């Protein structure tokens, strides 16, 4: 043997076949540690340009090697681990999720011109080079609009506006609430005057028809679509539809719960939100039908002692008659335009209602509302519009998104 091979040579050793023992064949399982397997596949995925790398990494975590014996002999096979939980598939996104805010990369070119105050001035003064975005006031207005625009599923939502005392601005609050909703939302809003003692809701807009709730009941069988129903309502600049009550006092009492259900049933076909301006007769049959359909309620209180007390007694009556859930979800609108408001502690009135209902909103004095005539949304003072929009947002937030929830 050459000298250069001696150092690596292996001595020959005789093997006695008698020393070998019999080996039984069988199945041997070798579990792959998940953390190591996952790390190995993740490492491979980082270097694998194939789009299937991530998929292989996920599948690899659910596989293990196992030695099996078949008719052809013993070999190692890759088998699925049945004990590994498979993550459920994600819920598909809807088309509404593809918003402009999500898809558009905002930069100096695509960013819209700012709105409001100094930001707009600076944008124009720098020839569109400096764009700080909308002012805080404009952003707050947009955020409130988004709150008001919340969508619903499963049919119309009903919101009665009520109190036990007349003259506190219940019809005014109904008008403001309806206009704020209609101005911000893109679906249909209607306010129904269900006052059996000749309500004045229709006088808050430019009346375009003399039809009333009585005519809707009488011609219900001929109403086959929104076009037919629209002949009975008046529409204002915000697209709020108003259905008037009977104007003849001798016929008003004939409007009962059955009549209201006919009108409400038709309105529910064509509108997303149905407001009801209720009368002061809380034990009237129309009130019972109204409350049975209600998803939320608005209680109107004046700023005087007796007006606040009667509003609170309205809540007590509702609780005593099985409407406690509506009370807890109610919004109280305190009308500061009534007489005596400047003589009382409005903060104390508000503190009282905070212990009983979900939210409270103050409706400020506005010369246009004080006239008791047609209300033009665009002519209202900004603070009045803001209060109405806040009321609308709070009401919407208290409504169920899906029917039955």
C-alpha positions as CSV (number, residue, x, y, z in Angstrom):
1,X,0.0,0.0,0.0
2,X,1.4,3.4,-0.9
3,X,2.6,5.5,2.1
4,X,0.2,8.4,1.2
5,X,-2.8,6.0,1.7
6,X,-1.8,4.5,5.0
7,X,-3.1,7.4,7.1
8,X,-6.7,7.1,5.7
9,X,-6.9,3.4,5.3
10,X,-9.6,1.4,7.2
11,X,-8.6,-2.0,8.5
12,X,-10.6,-4.9,7.2
13,X,-12.5,-6.6,10.0
14,X,-14.2,-10.0,9.5
15,X,-17.9,-10.0,10.3
16,X,-19.5,-13.2,11.7
17,X,-23.1,-13.5,10.3
18,X,-24.1,-15.4,13.4
19,X,-23.9,-12.2,15.5
20,X,-26.7,-10.5,13.5
21,X,-30.0,-10.5,15.2
22,X,-33.4,-10.5,13.4
23,X,-35.0,-7.1,12.9
24,X,-38.7,-6.8,12.8
25,X,-40.2,-4.3,10.3
26,X,-42.8,-1.9,11.4
27,X,-43.9,1.8,11.4
28,X,-41.9,4.5,13.0
29,X,-43.3,8.0,13.3
30,X,-41.0,11.0,13.4
31,X,-42.8,14.3,14.5
32,X,-41.5,17.5,13.1
33,X,-41.3,20.2,15.8
34,X,-43.8,22.9,14.5
35,X,-41.6,25.8,15.5
36,X,-38.7,24.4,13.5
37,X,-40.8,23.4,10.6
38,X,-42.5,26.8,10.5
39,X,-39.2,28.6,10.7
40,X,-37.7,26.4,7.9
41,X,-40.6,27.1,5.6
42,X,-40.6,30.8,6.5
43,X,-36.9,30.9,5.7
44,X,-37.5,29.2,2.4
45,X,-40.4,31.6,1.6
46,X,-38.2,34.6,2.1
47,X,-35.7,33.3,-0.5
48,X,-38.4,31.9,-2.8
49,X,-39.5,34.4,-5.4
50,X,-42.5,32.1,-6.3
51,X,-45.9,33.5,-5.3
52,X,-46.6,30.0,-3.9
53,X,-43.9,30.3,-1.2
54,X,-46.3,31.6,1.5
55,X,-48.8,28.9,0.6
56,X,-46.2,26.2,0.8
57,X,-45.0,27.6,4.2
58,X,-48.6,27.4,5.6
59,X,-49.1,23.9,4.3
60,X,-45.7,22.7,5.6
61,X,-46.7,23.5,9.2
62,X,-49.6,21.0,8.8
63,X,-47.5,18.1,7.5
64,X,-45.2,15.5,9.1
65,X,-43.0,12.6,8.0
66,X,-44.0,9.0,8.8
67,X,-42.3,5.7,7.9
68,X,-44.9,3.2,6.6
69,X,-44.7,-0.4,5.5
70,X,-46.6,-1.5,2.4
71,X,-46.5,-4.5,0.1
72,X,-43.6,-3.0,-1.8
73,X,-41.5,-2.4,1.3
74,X,-40.8,0.2,3.9
75,X,-40.5,3.9,3.0
76,X,-40.9,7.4,4.4
77,X,-44.1,9.3,3.4
78,X,-45.3,12.9,4.0
79,X,-48.8,12.8,5.7
80,X,-51.2,15.5,7.0
81,X,-51.4,16.1,10.7
82,X,-55.1,15.7,11.5
83,X,-54.7,17.3,14.9
84,X,-53.6,20.7,13.4
85,X,-56.5,23.2,13.4
86,X,-57.1,24.9,10.1
87,X,-57.8,28.7,10.4
88,X,-61.2,29.7,9.2
89,X,-61.4,31.6,6.0
90,X,-61.8,35.4,6.3
91,X,-65.2,37.0,5.6
92,X,-65.2,38.5,2.1
93,X,-65.2,42.3,2.0
94,X,-68.1,44.2,0.6
95,X,-68.0,46.8,-2.2
96,X,-68.6,49.5,0.4
97,X,-65.1,48.8,1.9
98,X,-63.5,50.2,-1.3
99,X,-63.6,53.8,-0.2
100,X,-61.7,56.6,-1.7
101,X,-59.9,57.2,1.6
102,X,-58.6,53.6,1.4
103,X,-57.6,53.4,-2.2
104,X,-56.3,56.9,-3.1
105,X,-52.7,57.7,-2.1
106,X,-53.1,61.2,-0.8
107,X,-50.3,63.6,-1.8
108,X,-50.0,67.2,-3.0
109,X,-51.4,66.3,-6.4
110,X,-54.4,64.2,-5.4
111,X,-55.2,66.0,-2.1
112,X,-58.4,68.1,-2.6
113,X,-58.3,71.8,-2.0
114,X,-58.7,72.6,1.7
115,X,-62.0,74.0,3.0
116,X,-62.3,76.6,5.7
117,X,-60.5,79.6,7.1
118,X,-56.8,80.1,7.2
119,X,-56.0,76.7,5.5
120,X,-57.8,77.7,2.4
121,X,-56.3,81.2,2.4
122,X,-52.8,79.8,2.7
123,X,-53.5,77.3,-0.1
124,X,-54.5,80.1,-2.5
125,X,-51.7,82.5,-1.4
126,X,-49.0,79.9,-2.1
127,X,-50.5,79.1,-5.6
128,X,-51.6,75.6,-4.3
129,X,-48.1,74.7,-3.1
130,X,-49.1,74.5,0.6
131,X,-52.0,72.3,1.4
132,X,-52.6,71.7,5.1
133,X,-56.0,70.0,4.5
134,X,-59.4,71.0,5.8
135,X,-59.7,73.0,9.0
136,X,-60.7,71.4,12.3
137,X,-64.2,72.8,12.0
138,X,-64.7,71.3,8.5
139,X,-63.4,67.9,9.7
140,X,-65.7,68.0,12.7
141,X,-68.7,68.7,10.4
142,X,-67.7,65.8,8.1
143,X,-67.3,63.4,11.0
144,X,-70.8,64.3,12.3
145,X,-72.2,63.8,8.8
146,X,-70.7,60.3,8.8
147,X,-72.4,59.6,12.2
148,X,-75.7,60.7,10.7
149,X,-75.3,58.6,7.5
150,X,-75.0,55.3,9.3
151,X,-76.7,52.6,7.2
152,X,-79.4,50.2,8.4
153,X,-80.5,46.8,7.3
154,X,-83.9,45.1,7.6
155,X,-86.5,47.9,7.0
156,X,-87.5,51.3,8.2
157,X,-86.7,52.7,11.6
158,X,-89.4,54.6,13.6
159,X,-88.7,57.5,15.9
160,X,-91.6,59.2,17.7
161,X,-91.2,62.7,19.1
162,X,-93.4,63.3,22.1
163,X,-94.2,65.0,25.4
164,X,-97.2,65.4,27.5
165,X,-97.3,69.2,27.3
166,X,-98.1,71.3,24.2
167,X,-96.3,74.5,23.3
168,X,-92.8,73.3,24.2
169,X,-91.6,73.0,20.5
170,X,-92.3,69.4,19.8
171,X,-93.3,70.1,16.2
172,X,-90.2,72.4,15.8
173,X,-87.9,69.7,17.1
174,X,-89.5,67.2,14.7
175,X,-88.8,69.6,11.8
176,X,-85.2,70.2,12.8
177,X,-84.5,66.5,13.3
178,X,-86.0,65.6,10.0
179,X,-84.2,68.3,8.1
180,X,-80.8,67.4,9.7
181,X,-81.3,63.8,8.8
182,X,-82.5,64.5,5.2
183,X,-79.7,67.0,4.6
184,X,-76.9,64.6,5.5
185,X,-78.3,61.2,4.4
186,X,-78.9,60.0,0.8
187,X,-82.0,57.8,1.6
188,X,-85.6,58.9,2.1
189,X,-86.8,60.5,5.4
190,X,-90.4,61.3,6.2
191,X,-92.1,63.1,9.2
192,X,-95.7,62.1,9.8
193,X,-98.0,64.4,11.7
194,X,-100.0,62.0,13.9
195,X,-101.5,64.6,16.1
196,X,-105.2,63.8,16.3
197,X,-105.9,67.4,17.4
198,X,-104.9,69.1,14.2
199,X,-101.1,69.3,14.1
200,X,-99.1,72.0,12.4
201,X,-96.1,70.1,11.1
202,X,-97.0,70.7,7.4
203,X,-96.9,74.4,8.1
204,X,-93.1,74.2,8.7
205,X,-92.4,73.7,5.0
206,X,-93.8,75.2,1.7
207,X,-96.8,73.0,1.4
208,X,-97.2,71.5,-2.1
209,X,-100.3,69.4,-1.6
210,X,-103.5,69.5,0.5
211,X,-103.5,65.8,1.0
212,X,-103.4,64.5,4.6
213,X,-103.0,61.3,6.5
214,X,-106.8,60.8,6.1
215,X,-106.4,60.7,2.3
216,X,-103.6,58.2,2.6
217,X,-105.9,55.9,4.6
218,X,-108.8,56.4,2.2
219,X,-106.6,55.7,-0.9
220,X,-104.2,53.1,0.5
221,X,-105.3,50.4,-1.9
222,X,-104.4,52.5,-4.9
223,X,-100.8,53.2,-3.7
224,X,-98.5,50.9,-5.5
225,X,-95.2,52.6,-5.3
226,X,-93.3,55.7,-4.1
227,X,-94.5,57.8,-7.0
228,X,-98.1,57.2,-5.9
229,X,-97.2,57.9,-2.2
230,X,-95.2,61.1,-3.0
231,X,-98.5,62.8,-4.2
232,X,-99.5,62.9,-0.5
233,X,-96.4,64.6,0.9
234,X,-94.7,68.0,0.7
235,X,-90.9,68.2,0.3
236,X,-88.5,70.9,1.5
237,X,-85.0,71.9,0.3
238,X,-83.3,69.2,2.3
239,X,-85.5,66.5,0.7
240,X,-87.5,65.9,3.9
241,X,-91.0,64.6,3.1
242,X,-93.8,65.7,5.4
243,X,-97.3,64.1,5.6
244,X,-99.9,66.5,7.1
245,X,-102.5,65.6,9.7
246,X,-106.2,66.3,9.2
247,X,-107.0,70.0,9.1
248,X,-110.7,69.7,10.0
249,X,-111.0,69.5,13.8
250,X,-114.3,67.7,13.6
251,X,-112.6,64.8,11.7
252,X,-109.2,64.7,13.5
253,X,-110.5,62.5,16.3
254,X,-111.4,59.8,13.8
255,X,-107.7,59.2,13.2
256,X,-107.0,56.2,15.4
257,X,-104.4,53.5,15.9
258,X,-105.7,51.4,12.9
259,X,-105.3,54.5,10.6
260,X,-101.8,55.1,11.9
261,X,-100.8,51.5,11.2
262,X,-102.0,51.9,7.6
263,X,-100.0,55.0,7.1
264,X,-96.9,53.7,8.9
265,X,-97.0,50.5,7.0
266,X,-97.0,52.3,3.7
267,X,-94.3,54.7,4.8
268,X,-92.1,51.7,5.9
269,X,-92.1,50.5,2.3
270,X,-90.6,53.7,0.8
271,X,-88.6,55.4,3.6
272,X,-85.6,54.4,5.7
273,X,-86.5,56.7,8.7
274,X,-90.0,57.6,9.8
275,X,-90.4,60.4,12.3
276,X,-93.8,60.8,14.1
277,X,-94.9,64.1,15.5
278,X,-97.2,62.8,18.3
279,X,-100.0,64.7,20.0
280,X,-100.1,65.5,23.7
281,X,-102.7,62.9,24.4
282,X,-100.4,60.2,25.7
283,X,-103.2,57.7,26.3
284,X,-104.7,58.2,22.9
285,X,-104.8,55.0,20.7
286,X,-102.5,56.6,18.1
287,X,-99.8,56.9,20.8
288,X,-100.1,53.2,21.6
289,X,-99.6,52.2,17.9
290,X,-96.7,54.7,17.6
291,X,-94.8,53.3,20.6
292,X,-95.3,49.7,19.5
293,X,-93.4,50.5,16.3
294,X,-90.8,52.8,18.0
295,X,-87.1,51.9,17.7
296,X,-86.1,55.0,19.7
297,X,-87.9,58.1,21.0
298,X,-87.2,61.8,21.4
299,X,-88.7,63.6,24.5
300,X,-89.0,67.4,24.2
301,X,-88.8,69.5,27.3
302,X,-89.0,73.3,27.6
303,X,-86.8,75.3,29.8
304,X,-89.3,76.1,32.6
305,X,-90.0,74.2,35.8
306,X,-93.4,72.9,34.7
307,X,-92.2,71.9,31.2
308,X,-89.3,70.0,32.6
309,X,-91.5,68.3,35.2
310,X,-94.0,67.2,32.6
311,X,-91.3,65.8,30.3
312,X,-90.0,63.8,33.2
313,X,-93.5,62.6,34.0
314,X,-93.7,61.4,30.4
315,X,-90.7,59.2,31.0
316,X,-92.3,57.9,34.2
317,X,-95.5,57.0,32.3
318,X,-93.5,55.2,29.7
319,X,-91.6,53.1,32.3
320,X,-94.9,52.3,34.1
321,X,-96.4,51.0,30.9
322,X,-93.7,48.7,29.7
323,X,-91.5,51.0,27.7
324,X,-88.5,51.1,30.0
325,X,-86.1,50.2,27.3
326,X,-87.2,53.1,25.1
327,X,-86.7,55.4,28.1
328,X,-83.2,54.2,28.7
329,X,-82.4,54.7,25.0
330,X,-84.2,58.0,24.7
331,X,-82.8,61.4,23.7
332,X,-84.2,64.5,25.5
333,X,-84.2,67.8,23.5
334,X,-84.4,70.8,25.7
335,X,-85.9,73.7,23.8
336,X,-84.4,76.9,25.1
337,X,-86.7,79.1,23.1
338,X,-89.7,78.7,25.5
339,X,-90.7,81.3,28.1
340,X,-89.0,81.1,31.5
341,X,-85.8,79.5,30.2
342,X,-83.7,82.5,31.4
343,X,-85.1,82.1,34.9
344,X,-84.2,78.5,35.6
345,X,-81.0,76.5,36.0
346,X,-80.9,74.6,32.7
347,X,-77.8,72.7,33.9
348,X,-80.0,71.2,36.7
349,X,-82.7,70.2,34.2
350,X,-80.0,68.5,32.1
351,X,-78.5,66.8,35.2
352,X,-81.9,65.4,36.0
353,X,-82.5,63.9,32.6
354,X,-78.9,62.5,32.5
355,X,-80.0,60.1,35.2
356,X,-82.8,58.8,33.2
357,X,-82.0,58.8,29.4
358,X,-79.1,58.1,27.1
359,X,-78.4,61.7,25.8
360,X,-79.5,65.3,26.1
361,X,-79.3,68.0,23.4
362,X,-80.1,71.8,23.9
363,X,-81.9,73.5,21.1
364,X,-81.0,77.2,21.1
365,X,-83.3,80.1,20.4
366,X,-83.5,81.0,16.7
367,X,-85.5,83.9,15.3
368,X,-86.7,81.8,12.4
369,X,-88.0,79.1,14.7
370,X,-89.7,81.6,17.0
371,X,-91.9,82.9,14.1
372,X,-93.7,79.5,14.0
373,X,-93.9,79.6,10.2
374,X,-92.0,78.0,7.4
375,X,-88.5,76.8,8.3
376,X,-85.7,77.1,5.8
377,X,-82.7,75.0,6.8
378,X,-80.2,77.2,5.0
379,X,-81.4,80.3,6.9
380,X,-81.0,78.8,10.3
381,X,-78.2,80.1,12.5
382,X,-75.1,77.9,12.4
383,X,-75.5,77.0,16.1
384,X,-79.1,75.9,15.5
385,X,-78.0,73.7,12.6
386,X,-75.2,72.2,14.7
387,X,-77.6,71.4,17.5
388,X,-80.1,69.8,15.1
389,X,-77.3,67.7,13.5
390,X,-76.1,66.6,16.9
391,X,-79.6,65.5,17.8
392,X,-79.8,63.6,14.5
393,X,-76.4,61.9,15.1
394,X,-77.4,60.8,18.6
395,X,-80.8,59.5,17.4
396,X,-79.1,57.5,14.6
397,X,-76.6,56.0,17.0
398,X,-79.4,54.7,19.2
399,X,-81.1,52.8,16.4
400,X,-80.5,49.1,15.7
401,X,-78.3,48.6,12.7
402,X,-80.0,45.3,11.9
403,X,-83.6,44.5,12.6
404,X,-83.9,42.3,15.7
405,X,-80.6,43.4,17.3
